[in-house]
Amino acid sequence: MLERSHRFLCKIIQGLPKRTRSDKCTSLLGWFSVESIINRCKLLFFGRLCRLKSFALPKRIMISRLMEFKHKCVPEQLGFLPDIYKAAEQYNITDYIVNFANTGSFPSKKLWSVIINRNIKATEETWWLYRISCDNDFYMFRHIHSAIKPHKAWTIAKQFPEIRVSAKYVIDLCSIVRYEDEHLLFHNR
């Protein structure tokens, strides 16, 4: 439900029709999925817990649960650490959790943030490119807009508000909604 609201708001913000493909809308604003935003926050919080002093109660509780999770002491453990591990698997950063469980060392705040942001961006873009390459509705779009980043029309309109109407027109052209498989131009006549 949260993801649907996120995509719906993306369409409203850009003034696009409801039937516009969500992968077009979100990529034109440079937005990632809500799931990735939530996972980013969870992973950053995990990093904060890992960098606490060793005598801090929250860290001791977290290490205890991490060891239970690592050694499978509790069948089907639920909660924060399984969520963290699942997110780490999704973004290919489980090595950092395993290393922390084995040695107690963890990257600095800045480095952890860079690692998370880089891996989330790479994963989101890989899946987005896969989705748009498999769907014929995106044939022209993938040649116009090839990355999840704000479209140049929006970045220019942000600097020069007087051209917002023109920027909106460019965005409308980029995200044309097609209701049938017929070509948009009469190339046979």
Residue pairs with C-beta under 8 A, 6 or more apart in sequence:
2 34
3 33
3 34
3 35
6 26
6 31
6 33
6 34
7 22
7 25
7 26
8 18
10 22
10 25
10 26
10 29
10 31
11 17
11 18
11 20
11 22
11 25
13 29
14 25
14 28
14 29
14 168
14 171
14 175
15 168
15 172
16 25
16 171
16 172
16 175
17 177
19 177
19 179
20 175
20 177
21 137
21 138
21 175
21 177
23 128
23 131
23 132
23 138
24 138
24 141
24 145
24 174
24 175
25 175
26 32
26 33
26 148
27 128
27 145
27 147
27 148
27 149
28 145
28 150
28 151
28 154
28 171
28 174
28 175
29 150
29 151
29 154
30 148
30 149
30 150
31 148
32 120
32 121
32 124
32 148
33 124
36 120
36 123
36 124
39 87
39 90
39 91
39 120
40 116
40 117
40 120
42 80
42 83
42 84
42 87
43 84
43 87
43 88
43 91
43 93
43 112
43 116
44 112
44 113
44 116
46 80
46 84
46 97
47 106
47 107
47 109
47 112
47 113
47 116
48 109
49 58
49 59
49 62
50 59
50 62
50 100
50 106
51 106
51 108
51 109
52 58
52 59
53 59
54 60
54 104
62 80
62 81
65 77
65 79
65 80
65 81
66 81
66 97
66 100
66 101
67 73
67 101
68 74
68 77
69 77
69 81
69 82
69 85
70 101
84 97
85 94
85 97
88 94
88 96
88 97
90 123
91 116
91 119
91 120
91 123
92 119
92 123
93 115
93 116
93 119
96 106
96 107
96 112
96 115
99 105
99 106
100 106
106 112
107 115
121 148
124 148
125 147
125 148
128 148
129 142
129 146
131 138
132 138
132 141
132 142
133 142
137 178
140 176
141 174
141 175
144 174
145 151
145 174
151 170
151 171
151 174
153 166
153 167
153 168
153 170
153 171
153 174
154 167
154 171
156 163
156 167
157 163
157 164
157 166
157 167
157 168
176 184
178 184
